Each structure stands twice: as structure tokens, then as C-alpha cells.
Amino acid sequence: MIEIFDHIFGFDPDAVGPGFDYAISFEISGTETRIEWRDGLLNINDDAGRRTIGTTPLPDNVLVYYSGQNGNVTALVARYEDRYRRRLRRADATLISCFVGIGPACKKLLIVVLMLLPEDNLARRYLCQKLGILSNSRIVRIVLKRPEFAGTGNFDPFEDNQLFWGTTGVVRSFLDQLVACMESTFTPGTLYDREKDRYVLACNLDTFRKNYGDLTSETLFRSFDALRVVGMLDDISIRIALDGLEISELNHFSDGQFQSVYVFAVSELFKQRNCLTLLDEPDAFLHPEWQFNFLDQVSAISAEAAQTNHILLSSHSASTVAAQCDNRIHLFSSSAAGVTTDKPDKSTIVHSLSAGLITFSEMEARLSIDFVLTNTTGPVLFTEGISDVAILETAWRKLYADMSCPFEIVQAFDCSFLRNLMKRQTLYDGHPGRKFFALFDFDEAYSDWVQLGNEIEADVARCLTRQRANCQSYAMLVPVAATHALRNQVIRPDGQVFGAQARFAIESLFYGVPGLENYFAPDLTELAQPVKFTGDKVPFAQQVVPGLDVQYFEPFRPIFDFIQLKITSA
């Protein structure tokens, strides 16, 4: 979609085109338009061989949310921003940009822009409600850095044409607007920190609203975003009060929290323009409840915004699929015959997404957990999935052949479900004094694990572990021994872990075992090409693992040692 609209917006009849043929149709304000590109010719509503787009109705903007997981999307957005950056440097440039990319770098920017809007603005109220913001300060702090186009020469801040490193055009005009809202008296020299080569602007929120309250919301966002695109925005912040906490560092909010407000906020910001919004796995870091309710953002969008915004979302989340929107879910499948799409039932989609490892639904996992908790009284170890249970049960039998396992091993729906389960106070209120453990793979699941209390074990080889305050709840990451061949996929030479960029699943503990070479291969989709498990997890766990010698289960011992220590301790 990005490639298609990039071709349409910048159509050149003499260019080679996007490299593929396409046909696309859309409706704007009751007018249907069909555009085809075939064999190097443009066809608009059966008018073949067009040399220009002319007055053909087009979306005003294509808004692209990208989480960074899809390298192709990230590269396409970067390519467009590079072109836009060059245009912004011209004195006669405008803020009109067809593509608006909003990724991880825009999180703080979007939050601050929403806080600048009037108190009764719908998007602002939605943000405060979702993130628990009770109030905010009246000062917005903006730090500017030298852009690359300014070179390394000296600039005199007292010379107007050299202020802000000689920036011109719409970017300079917006900076002048910000300066007009400064909180206290100043001179160009006091704005500029020569030692750090930075400008610091402390703008009064009320003055800004008074002076520029007539700016449309999307103009305000694009003005700040232009600072980011040209490479000038070093930081932007506003102090806010949460429930019992005042913060100025907006990175306090996780990517998941940011994603939980993105669709609604952006739709409201751009509701005066006809937009296509493309969401590349925006639910990737949300826990299951947020995933399940993610599409509520779409339902909550005001009628005005819904009339002007068409949203397309790609997802691999079973929880998102489980939401009540059956008629809108399409399953795309790739095969030797090409790509096909159909609309099967949700259970079929979930089965396909998980390669058969997960069966619909999340409710089934809840029922399984409820059954165990109701019919047992001892400690419980929760895992990410059913293959993990099989592996851990075999590992216990191999290592402790004459000893029954003193804790239950139960599978959760996935790492997000597991994280959410361990965060629920009802789990501990309903089972006071009971000890609960959770085991996460050392990969993207790190983002879930890191939210589960305070770290009590910092040794990677002994399971990085966090404990929830005031209860016996322990979240562990798969242990990685100092001698393990894949340790460099988890921890840097300086001892710092890679976090969510680590690549070490529970199956990785078997890497290097003779006879299992065919189950592991480099992941060519990632730049570093980490080694990953490539087999079918359930058959591997149930049929291959039990046949391995006991010596190959020693890497699991730190998991069981920790659990037994906590079980036997007073």
C-alpha cells in the first residue's frame, strides 16, 4: 500500500514505476476512484494511458504506524522522510506531506502534542484517561540540536539569519512561534548553550494555546514532526502527574501503552483530512486484555473522524483476532501459487497463525489454569505454551528420576497472557500464601518479563528473576550458561543483556546436542542472523526431547534449583 500510494502521489509517466502492476479502488466523499498500473500505463476510471493524475480525488495523507519489527516498512518510511527532509530545507517549503510516519521515535512527540491541545479536546481526554494522566505542568521543554544540513561552522545566535543554525522556511517560522511563547525574559544568547551546541526553549502552555489555538491539530503535530524529520528535535517533555507520581520523562510509558492510544489519537488529530491509516502490528507489545480491546479504539473514534479515515491493520495476535469483528478479518496465505486471502472462522485463523501450536481460544487457557488452581494447593510454574510444559516435565524426570515434582507446570496462552496473568492481583487475593512462578523465553518476551516486579537475580546463567512486591510471585527468564554457544545472542561482551532484542528460546538450551543440528538455523530475516529453532515445537518436545540423554538437561537445573529454594524456604 505504501509503495502504491508513493507511486500515485509522485506519479511520473516516464519513470519505471514501483516494479509491479497493481489495481486499487477507493471512495472519498461519495466518489469512487479506480486506479490501475499495468505494463507501464496508468488507467484511471477506464481512462487509459494517462500522463497525469490531474484532479483525481486522493487521500490527503497516508498515516503509517510502524513498530520497527518490519524492516521493509521501516525502510519505506525512512525513504519518504529523506525526500521530505530535503524539501523542508527549502525556504519556500510547506508542511504538506502526503505520508506521515509515526514510529517509536514519535512516542513522546505525540503525547506532548496531545497535551498542548485544549483541555476539552477529545483526543487529549482519551490520552489522559488511557495513560492515567491526572494533570500537567504549564511548561513544555523543547531541546534542539544542530541538524546535519548546518554543517560544523559557527553561527551567531544574535544574528537573526543565523539563529537556529540558519534554519529557514516553515521550520524557522514555527520556531519563531515557539519563541513567542517563552515562559520568561530571554535573549537569543540565553536560548543557546554553546558548550552543548543546543537550544533550549521553555514554552508556556497557556500562552501557546492563546496565541496559536486556531492551529488545526494535524498542523500542530506536523509542525513539531518537521523538527524531528530535519534532525533538530533532540528532546521534548512536559511534567505530568499520574496517580501518586509526578514524572517528566515520558519514556516512562511503555511502547504498549503508547500503542493503546495511537489509533484513536491520530484519527482525531487528522479528522479534518481524508486519510488512510496503515498499522503494522500495532498490538505487538500489548498484553492480551489490551490486545483484545485494541479495536475498541476504532469503535471509540468519533463519527467525524470515522468518516474521513480508513484503517488497515496487520496482526499476528490471537487475542486481537478474538475481538468481535469477524466480518473484518481476512487471512492472507502465501504459497507457490501466490498469495490468497479468505475469511475463515476465528479458530481457523488462530490455528494458522500459531502453526497449530495454539488452539482457540484464550478462554481455553484460562479454563486450564482455573482447573489446576481449583484442584491443587501447591506451587505453580506457568510457561508460555504447551511445548514448554512438555520439555520441562521431561527435564524434571531426567534430572530427578526418583523424586516427584513438587509443583504444577501449567501452560498459558502466550508470553503476553502470561505477563498479564502474573500482574493480576486477583491471582494472589484468591490464593493467599501460594507461590507462583513464570518462565519466559529470553527474546521478545523480555518486554513482558521486565514489567513483573523488582529484579532479585541478575545472573543470566541462574535465570534473571523478578519478584512482585508483597507476594511470592517470581518471573524468570530461561537461563543461559556462560559456556553456551548462543550466549552472544543474549548478552553483550560488556555484560549488558540485549533485552527484547535477545534471541534465546527454551529450545535453544538444546543447541549443540549431537543429532539435533537440523532443528536450528540462522534467521536470515534479521540483520545479525541469530540462530533459532526451526522445527515443529510440539512434536519436538513430545517425541524428540524424551529420547535425549540426561546430561543434555543440565542447562535446566538453575530453573528447578531456584523454584525448589523458594518452595522450601520459610
RAWO-V294980 format. One record per residue. PSI is psi in degrees with one decimal (* if undefined). BURIAL is I if it has 24 or more other C-alpha atoms within 12 Angstrom, else O. Layout:
PSI & BURIAL
PSI & BURIAL
This chain:
-40.5 & I
-45.2 & I
-41.4 & I
-49.5 & I
-27.9 & I
-39.3 & I
-40.9 & I
-46.8 & I
-38.6 & I
37.7 & O
129.1 & I
111.7 & O
-20.7 & O
-2.5 & O
165.6 & O
-16.4 & O
-172.2 & I
-8.3 & O
5.1 & O
155.4 & O
153.2 & O
161.4 & I
131.1 & O
141.2 & O
148.0 & I
163.5 & I
131.3 & O
121.0 & O
40.6 & O
-4.0 & O
122.7 & O
139.2 & O
136.3 & I
126.2 & I
130.8 & I
145.0 & I
108.8 & I
131.6 & O
37.5 & O
12.6 & I
142.2 & I
130.3 & I
119.1 & I
115.6 & I
51.0 & O
6.2 & O
100.1 & O
155.0 & O
30.4 & O
141.7 & I
-15.0 & O
161.3 & O
-31.8 & I
-134.4 & O
18.3 & O
126.8 & I
131.2 & I
158.9 & I
142.1 & I
-38.4 & I
148.3 & I
113.4 & I
126.3 & I
113.8 & I
129.5 & I
130.3 & I
-8.8 & I
-6.7 & I
-30.6 & I
106.9 & O
-32.7 & O
-44.7 & O
-44.4 & I
-42.8 & I
-39.1 & O
-42.9 & I
-41.9 & I
-37.8 & I
-43.4 & O
-43.4 & I
-33.3 & I
-41.5 & O
-41.4 & O
-37.8 & I
-41.8 & I
-35.7 & O
-38.9 & I
-24.7 & I
-12.2 & I
147.5 & O
-29.5 & O
16.6 & O
156.6 & O
167.6 & I
-2.5 & I
117.2 & O
126.0 & I
-42.7 & I
138.1 & I
110.0 & I
126.5 & I
105.9 & I
-160.8 & I
-32.4 & I
-13.1 & I
1.4 & I
-55.8 & I
-38.2 & I
-46.8 & I
-40.8 & I
-46.1 & I
-42.6 & I
-41.8 & I
-36.0 & I
-23.9 & I
-20.1 & I
160.2 & I
151.8 & I
-33.6 & O
6.4 & O
135.0 & O
-43.9 & I
-39.2 & I
-43.9 & I
-36.8 & I
-43.3 & I
-50.2 & I
-39.6 & I
-47.0 & O
-36.6 & I
-0.8 & I
29.1 & O
120.9 & I
-37.4 & I
173.7 & I
160.0 & I
171.8 & I
4.9 & I
129.2 & I
123.6 & I
124.1 & I
123.9 & I
125.6 & I
139.8 & I
163.5 & I
124.2 & I
158.7 & I
-35.1 & O
-14.8 & O
-11.1 & O
-154.4 & O
6.7 & O
169.1 & O
143.0 & O
135.6 & I
111.7 & O
-16.0 & I
-9.9 & O
120.5 & O
-38.8 & O
-6.1 & O
-4.5 & O
142.1 & I
42.7 & I
31.7 & I
19.5 & I
140.1 & I
-177.3 & I
-151.9 & I
-30.0 & I
-45.5 & I
-40.3 & I
-41.5 & I
-38.4 & I
-37.8 & I
-37.5 & O
-40.0 & I
-41.7 & I
-36.0 & I
-11.0 & I
15.7 & I
145.9 & I
-39.3 & O
177.9 & O
149.6 & O
168.7 & O
161.2 & O
-31.4 & I
-35.2 & O
-19.4 & O
-23.9 & I
127.1 & I
101.8 & O
-38.0 & O
-42.6 & O
-7.1 & O
51.6 & I
146.1 & I
137.4 & I
119.4 & I
124.5 & I
98.4 & I
138.6 & I
125.0 & I
-43.0 & I
-39.7 & O
-40.7 & I
-46.6 & I
-36.8 & I
-44.6 & O
-34.9 & O
29.5 & O
-16.7 & O
-2.6 & O
133.2 & O
153.9 & I
-38.8 & I
-29.3 & I
-41.3 & I
-46.7 & I
-45.4 & I
-28.5 & I
-46.1 & I
-39.4 & I
-30.6 & I
-35.8 & I
-40.2 & I
-44.2 & I
-40.5 & I
-2.9 & I
21.5 & I
-24.4 & I
105.4 & I
-37.8 & I
152.6 & I
133.8 & I
158.5 & I
134.8 & I
132.5 & I
154.6 & I
124.0 & O
-172.4 & O
99.5 & O
13.9 & O
134.0 & O
128.7 & O
156.8 & O
-18.9 & I
103.9 & O
-8.0 & I
-2.3 & I
-31.9 & O
133.9 & I
165.2 & O
-35.7 & I
-41.8 & I
-41.3 & I
-44.3 & I
-26.8 & I
-12.9 & I
-6.7 & I
-53.6 & I
-49.1 & I
-47.9 & I
-47.3 & I
-37.9 & I
-39.0 & I
-39.1 & I
-39.0 & I
21.0 & I
-13.5 & I
4.8 & I
150.2 & I
118.4 & I
151.5 & I
123.3 & I
122.3 & I
122.8 & I
112.2 & I
96.7 & I
56.1 & I
-13.6 & I
13.1 & I
-33.8 & I
18.1 & I
142.9 & I
163.1 & I
-38.8 & I
-42.7 & I
-37.8 & I
-46.3 & I
-36.8 & I
4.2 & I
-43.5 & I
-6.5 & I
-26.9 & O
-39.7 & I
-43.4 & I
-30.8 & O
-14.4 & O
137.9 & I
155.9 & I
-35.9 & O
-45.6 & O
-35.2 & I
-25.7 & I
-21.2 & I
4.1 & I
124.6 & I
126.6 & I
128.3 & I
129.2 & I
129.7 & I
140.6 & I
150.2 & I
12.9 & I
123.3 & I
-34.0 & I
-39.5 & I
-42.9 & I
-32.4 & I
-9.2 & I
161.6 & I
74.6 & O
43.5 & O
-42.7 & O
-4.7 & O
-2.8 & O
127.5 & I
138.9 & I
120.0 & I
131.1 & O
140.6 & O
136.4 & O
-177.5 & O
-26.2 & O
-7.9 & O
-165.6 & O
130.9 & O
159.1 & O
140.1 & O
-178.1 & O
71.9 & O
177.5 & O
164.4 & O
-36.5 & I
-36.5 & I
-40.8 & I
-47.3 & I
-42.5 & I
-41.5 & O
-43.1 & I
-33.1 & I
11.0 & I
32.5 & O
-0.2 & O
-25.4 & I
131.9 & I
147.5 & I
124.1 & I
-176.8 & I
-33.4 & I
-35.5 & O
-39.7 & O
-41.1 & I
-43.0 & I
-40.4 & O
-45.0 & O
-44.7 & I
-39.0 & O
-46.1 & O
-45.4 & O
-33.7 & I
-33.7 & O
5.7 & O
166.0 & O
-7.6 & O
-171.3 & O
156.4 & I
134.8 & I
117.2 & I
140.2 & I
172.8 & I
-28.2 & I
178.7 & I
-31.2 & I
-33.2 & I
-39.5 & I
-47.0 & I
-42.4 & I
-45.6 & I
-38.3 & I
-41.0 & I
-42.9 & I
-41.1 & I
-45.0 & I
-38.4 & I
-43.4 & I
-30.1 & I
63.2 & O
-33.0 & O
14.8 & O
126.9 & O
149.3 & O
124.9 & I
12.2 & I
154.7 & I
146.8 & I
118.3 & I
138.4 & I
140.5 & I
179.2 & I
-46.0 & I
-176.1 & I
-34.4 & I
-43.6 & I
-42.1 & I
-44.1 & I
-46.5 & I
-39.0 & I
-45.3 & I
-17.2 & I
-14.2 & I
121.6 & O
-26.9 & O
-27.8 & O
-41.5 & I
-33.6 & O
-36.0 & O
-15.7 & O
63.9 & O
136.1 & O
-8.6 & O
146.7 & I
129.8 & I
138.5 & I
149.7 & I
136.1 & I
121.4 & I
146.5 & I
153.4 & I
71.6 & I
-134.6 & I
-23.6 & I
-12.8 & I
-35.1 & I
-29.2 & I
-45.3 & I
-41.0 & I
-13.4 & I
2.4 & I
59.2 & I
-160.7 & I
144.5 & O
129.4 & O
-8.3 & O
118.9 & O
4.9 & O
116.3 & O
-35.0 & I
-17.8 & I
18.0 & I
105.1 & I
130.2 & I
140.9 & I
147.0 & I
133.9 & I
140.0 & I
138.6 & O
21.6 & O
166.4 & I
73.2 & I
120.4 & I
127.5 & I
124.6 & I
152.2 & I
146.8 & I
131.0 & I
146.7 & I
108.1 & I
155.7 & I
-24.5 & O
0.1 & O
138.3 & O
-23.0 & O
15.6 & I
-30.4 & I
-6.5 & I
-0.5 & I
-38.6 & I
139.8 & I
164.4 & O
-27.5 & O
3.1 & O
-5.3 & O
134.4 & O
156.0 & I
-12.2 & I
-133.9 & I
-11.4 & I
-5.0 & I
156.3 & I
88.9 & I
99.0 & I
172.8 & I
-32.6 & I
-24.4 & I
-19.9 & I
-20.3 & I
2.1 & I
131.8 & I
-9.2 & O
127.5 & I
134.9 & O
-8.3 & O
14.1 & O
-36.5 & O
-8.3 & O
-2.5 & I
144.5 & I
156.8 & O
140.7 & O
101.6 & O
-8.4 & O
-12.0 & O
148.6 & O
-44.3 & O
-8.9 & O
57.1 & O
151.7 & I
132.6 & I
162.7 & I
130.7 & I
0.6 & O
-177.0 & O
120.1 & O
-47.9 & I
-51.7 & I
-37.3 & O
-46.6 & I
-36.6 & I
-25.7 & O
-35.4 & O
-48.6 & I
-43.7 & I
-21.6 & O
-0.3 & O
151.4 & I
155.6 & O
-31.6 & O
-26.0 & O
2.8 & I
1.2 & I
-34.1 & I
-17.3 & I
-12.8 & I
-39.7 & I
-32.0 & I
-51.5 & I
-34.7 & I
-44.9 & O
-46.2 & I
-44.7 & I
-35.9 & O
-44.9 & O
-32.1 & O
-41.4 & I
-14.6 & O
151.5 & O
* & O
